[in-house]
Amino acid sequence: MTSTDYQSPYRPIPIRALNRLARAGARIGLSGRLDIDKLVKHARRKTGLSDFGDDGHLEALRVLVESINDEARLTPTGLLIQKSRLTGALIQRLRIQDLLKRHPEIDDIDLGTVIVITGLQRTGTTLLHRLIYSHPEIRGISGKEALIPVAAADAPERAERSRRRRAVLAERTISYLSPDFMAVHPIDREQPEEDVLLLDLNFMSQSAEAILHVPSYSRWLAEQDHTATYEYFRRVLKVLTWQRSARAWVLKTPHHLEYLDVLLKVFSGATVVQTHRDPRVAVTSFCSMVAHGRGMFSDHVDPTEIGRHWCDKTHRMLERAMTTRAKTPGGRFVDVSYYDLTRDPMSQLRRIYAVSEIDFGDEAKELADHYVAANPQNRFGKHHYRLEHFGLSEQIMDETFATYRDAYAIPFE
């Protein structure tokens, strides 16, 4: 069973020792802050490239770095990991821009049929994503590709080995830093990953506020036009298609729920699958996931602040999604209940494939059945959480999400 002592994050002994040594270094003048100029210079030096593209990403990076430096209160190892993450994103931008210059035909690629899964976090999006990904004709963003969309090596075999090593390292690092996190959100490098990791290349996604305390960045993000970010995301998908083609794509992240208007404009013709679950459970479960995630990078985790922030944010996400759906012609959306999905996943797949005009033949059904059998719920441990852990109550949740619950006839779990 996962820990609920969020304010005392698990910390392996070697990491505690490393943090103590690094803090001692900070007391004698060694820097404990991120520096954008150094991040940019390191990425350019690492690749020998200089063009990142120009779509506002540096402004987003500036706001994010300032928020991390001023508000996140990272441990030294947390700071080191975030430095590596941000540098890695800049390196990928350089490689992607270079590839697009050398192969301008990439921009002409047709992505084919696109299925987009979204919904509140912890509503079955991961299960549904991996079930659809099991279809032999449907492509997704693998964990390896999400971390390294464009590898340094020109040879495909060497590039794949590089991606595999990075994916293995990322999975083992998370498992080592927070064993409980694997019970909350199992990570598998062979399964598809969330699109939010590619949105991170523009430094405009929910991922930062899900793993760090960055309130000023969160406020800034909510006020921005995300069109350029989604257009860049589409270009990266074309880069991935150029490397490994497919007839159809399945995409997934709860982030899309807040920006359905932009997504539908950029991905015209996409089918959007929205999952639904009792908000009392979904929001609380995600707050627990956020608390475990933040505990990997900071010694200062405030469950009440997490509950307040994500209750407000998920409410805004749902309101924006409902507004967009009310203005969008019918036939673009498929609603999937978490309870129907877990009870009879094959029926839900048939509904989605029918709308998307994708065949659900014997091979596809057999592969989906195999995934369900091989991945029972709670196979990494039981996830434990309660509303009161995050300063929430049934009354608060019911009042906040009443309109959403009524609109989609969501039962109490």
HELIX and SHEET records of a PDB file:
HELIX    1   1 ILE A   13  ARG A   27  1                                  15    
HELIX    2   2 ILE A   36  THR A   47  1                                  12    
HELIX    3   3 HIS A   57  SER A   67  1                                  11    
HELIX    4   4 ILE A   68  ALA A   72  3                                   5    
HELIX    5   5 PRO A   76  ARG A  102  1                                  27    
HELIX    6   6 PRO A  104  ASP A  108  5                                   5    
HELIX    7   7 THR A  125  TYR A  133  1                                   9    
HELIX    8   8 GLY A  143  LEU A  147  1                                   5    
HELIX    9   9 PRO A  156  LEU A  177  1                                  22    
HELIX   10  10 PRO A  179  VAL A  184  1                                   6    
HELIX   11  11 VAL A  196  LEU A  199  1                                   4    
HELIX   12  12 ASP A  200  ASN A  202  5                                   3    
HELIX   13  13 SER A  207  ILE A  211  1                                   5    
HELIX   14  14 PRO A  215  ALA A  222  1                                   8    
HELIX   15  15 THR A  227  GLN A  243  1                                  17    
HELIX   16  16 PRO A  254  TYR A  259  5                                   6    
HELIX   17  17 LEU A  260  VAL A  266  1                                   7    
HELIX   18  18 PRO A  279  GLY A  295  1                                  17    
HELIX   19  19 PRO A  303  LYS A  327  1                                  25    
HELIX   20  20 TYR A  338  ARG A  343  1                                   6    
HELIX   21  21 PRO A  345  SER A  356  1                                  12    
HELIX   22  22 ASP A  362  ALA A  374  1                                  13    
HELIX   23  23 LEU A  387  PHE A  390  5                                   4    
HELIX   24  24 GLU A  394  THR A  400  1                                   7    
HELIX   25  25 ALA A  402  ALA A  407  1                                   6    
SHEET    1   A 5 ILE A 138  ARG A 139  0                                        
SHEET    2   A 5 ALA A 248  LYS A 252  1                                        
SHEET    3   A 5 THR A 113  GLY A 119  1                                        
SHEET    4   A 5 THR A 271  HIS A 276  1                                        
SHEET    5   A 5 PHE A 333  SER A 337  1                                        
END                                                                             
